[in-house]
């Protein structure tokens, strides 16, 4: 390596040579992206937003057998991400169900409001432990694949590195959750100016088993994740599309398509006290 960071490398737009970044340079870039993603996750707690999930169950012929949509308002309460269901199948909840959702939120508010200093300290330590485990997992990601810069691509008006990740022969995972990595190949889009990941398209290339064969995800399952720049300060989820061919325990296989969209990000500033649900709409 020359000591140049990926952001310093001269990549003159779409005419750049795919060989501009070495495998080691891309590994460094992946690690940088992961650190920024941890920061994005923390900053996401400063936002409320709307999350809509559309789920299609398919039969063996790929035909849709049922469809269900759920829309949530997502907020942070004492650092805990909380979902409030506000619509099903694109229709507002009946008054009775809406009241149950409000009651659920209020219980969380009350619990957090009465949180002891020791419990808060334990929670914060757990959050830091989770972030450290994420860093360790990403280290495994960087070692699990051979990377190649495929091209430079304009995506939504921004130049991105388009990087292919193929499982590296001989990879041995140190973390249990990293054992699934060789079962996937991916294409990753990374914003050139900010070293933030914009899009990931991952494909399952071998059967993945969870537990004692309680669940198996089959070859061909796919996940697409897209982010966007919000408020000129953070990159947050915009769209997730999942196609899963799965077998649960001794049940027959079933296919599932799920499409999740995120919108209406609104920044808020945490006050010194947490108000009750009933106070949220009170202008005083």
N, C-alpha and C positions, 0 to 999 in steps of 0.2 A: 504494500500500500504506500501511496505517496504522501499521506498525511492530510490530503484534501478531504473535506467532508462532502457528502453527496450534494448539499445545497450549494457548494462552491464550484462544482464542476460545470464547465461551459457546455450547456445543452441547447443549441440554437433551434428550438422548436421542432417541428415534425421532421426536419431533415437530419436530426441527430442520429448518429450511428448507434444501433442496439448494443454495441460492445463498450459504450462509454462508461458504464458502471460495472465493476467486477463483482463477483459473488460476495467477497468479503465486504466491499463497500455497501452492497445492498443489505447485508446482515446488520451493519451499523445503522443503516437507515431504518430498518425494521425496528430496531431497539429504540431509536429516537421517536419513531411514530408511536410505539407502545407507551413510552413515558408521557407523551402529549395526550394520548387517549385516556390515561389515568387522570390527568389534569382536567380533561373535558368531562369525565364522569363526575368529578367533584363540582365543576362549574354548573353542570346540569341541575344540581340541587338548588340553584338560584332561579330556576324557571318552573313555571307551571305550563302544561301543554295538554293537547288532546291526542289521544291514541285510539285509533280505530282498527279493529281486527276483523278480517273476513276469512272464515274458515269453510273450505269445501271438502267433504268426504267423497272419495271416489271408489267405485267398484273395480273389479279385476280388469275390466275393459277400459278403464280410464274415464268412465261416465260419472258425472256428479250425482250422488245419491241424496245429499243434504247440504244446505248452506246456512250458516249462522253468522251474524255480525254482532259485535259488541263494541260500544264506544265508551271510553273512560276519560275522565278528567284526572290528570296525574299531578300530584303536589308533594311537597316535602314537609314533613312534620317532625321537628327535632332530628333532622338528618335522615329520617326514614321515608323512603318513597312509598306513597300511598295512592292507590287507585280507587276512584269513586265511579262506579258504573252509572252512566247517565242515559244510555240508550241501548236497546236491543233490536236487531234487524232494522236499524235506522229509525226507530220510533222511540219517543221519550218513554221512560219508565212510568208505569202506573204509580199513582200517588203513594200507595202502600209500600211498594218496592223502593221508591225514592226515599221514603222516610227511613227504611231499614239501612240504606246506604249512609244517610246522614248520621244515624245512630252509631254505625260502625266507625265513622270518622271521629265522632265525639268521644268514643271510648279510647281511641288512640291518643287524642289530644289530652284526655284526662290522665292516661297512663304516663305520657311523657311529661306532663306538667308536674307530676308528683315524683318524678325520677330522682333518686338519691344521687349524691355526688359520686359514690362508689359505683353505682350502676352505670352512670354516665361514663366514668373512667373505663369501665369494662367494655362498654360499647365502642368507645373511641379506639381502644386497644385492638378490639376485634376488627374494626374497619381498617386500621393500619396493617394488621396481619393479612387481611384479604388483599390489600394493595400490594404487599410484599409477595404474596403468593402469585399474584398476577404477573409481577415482574419476573419471578422465577419461571413461570409458564412460558412467557415470551422468550426468555433465554433459550428454552427448549425449542420453541418455534424457529428461532434463528438457526439452530443447529439441525433441525429435522429436515430441512429442505435444501435443494440446490435452486438458486435463484437466477433468473435471467431477465435483463431489461429488454422487453419485446419492442417497445416503441415509445414515443412521446405522443400523447393524444390530448386534444382540446376537449374538455368535459365541462359543460355548463359555463363556457367562457374562461376557463382556467386550464393552464397547462398541467398535465399530470404525467408521472412516470407510470407506464403500464408494465407490471412485473409478474412473470410467471413463477410459480413455486411448485416444484416437483419433488416428491418424497426422495430423500437421500438414502441410497442403499447402505445398510449397515448401521443406521441410526439406532441407538439404544436410549430409551427414555429413562430419566432419573426420577421424574415425578409420575405417579400413577395416572393422573389425568392427561399426561402427555403421550400415553401409549396409543391413543387414537390418531395421532398426527399423521403417521404414514398411511392411514386409510383415506386421506383426502389430498386432492390437488387443488390449487387455487390460482386465480388471477387477481392481482391487487392493483388498484389505482391510487397513487399517492400524489397529493398536491405538491407541485414543484416548488412553489414559493414558500410554503409554510411547513412542509414535511408532515402533513396531516393525511391520514388515509381517508379517501373519499368513497371508495367502493370496493367491495370484496365479493367475488363469485367463487364459491367453494363447492366442489363435487366429490361425493363419496365414491371411491373406486374399489372398495372392498367392504365386506360385511363388518359392521361394528356391533359388538355385543356389550351389554351393560348388565351388571349383576351376574348372577348365576344363570345366564341365558334367559333372564326374565324379559329382556327386550333386545331386538336385533334391528338395526337400521341397515337396509340393503343397498347394494351398489346402485348408483344412479340417483340416489337422493341428493338434493341440492339446496343450497342456501345463498341468497343474494342480499347483501346489506349495503345501503347507501346512506351517506351523511351529507349535511350541507352546513355552510357557514352561517351562523346566527349572530346578529347584533354586532358584526365585525369583531367578535372576540372569542368565539367558541365554535367547535364543530360538533353537531348533535345529530342523532338519528333522524332520517327522513323517510326511509322506506326499507322494509324487510319482506322478502318473499321466500317462502320455504315450500319445497316439495319433498315429502318423506314417504318412503316405502318401508313400512315397519311391521314387525311381528311381535306381539306382546304375549309373553308366557306361552301357553299352549293354544292361544287363540289364532284364528286365521290371519293372514296378512291383510293389511288395509293401507290404502294410500290417502294422503292428506295434503291438501294445498292450503297454505295460509298466507295471507297478504296483510301486512301491518303498515299503516301510515301514521306519521307524527306531524302535527301542525299546530299553529297558534301558540308558538313559544312566547311566553310573557315573563319578563324578569321581575322578580320581587326582591325586597330586602328584608331579611329576617329581623323581626322586632325583638325587643327585650323580653316580651312575654308572648305566649301563644294564646290567641283568642279562641273562644268557643265557636262552633259552627254557626250558632245562631247570630253571632256578632259579625260574621263575614259580610253579610249584605247590609249591615247597619252603617249608614254614612257618617255617624257621629264619631 
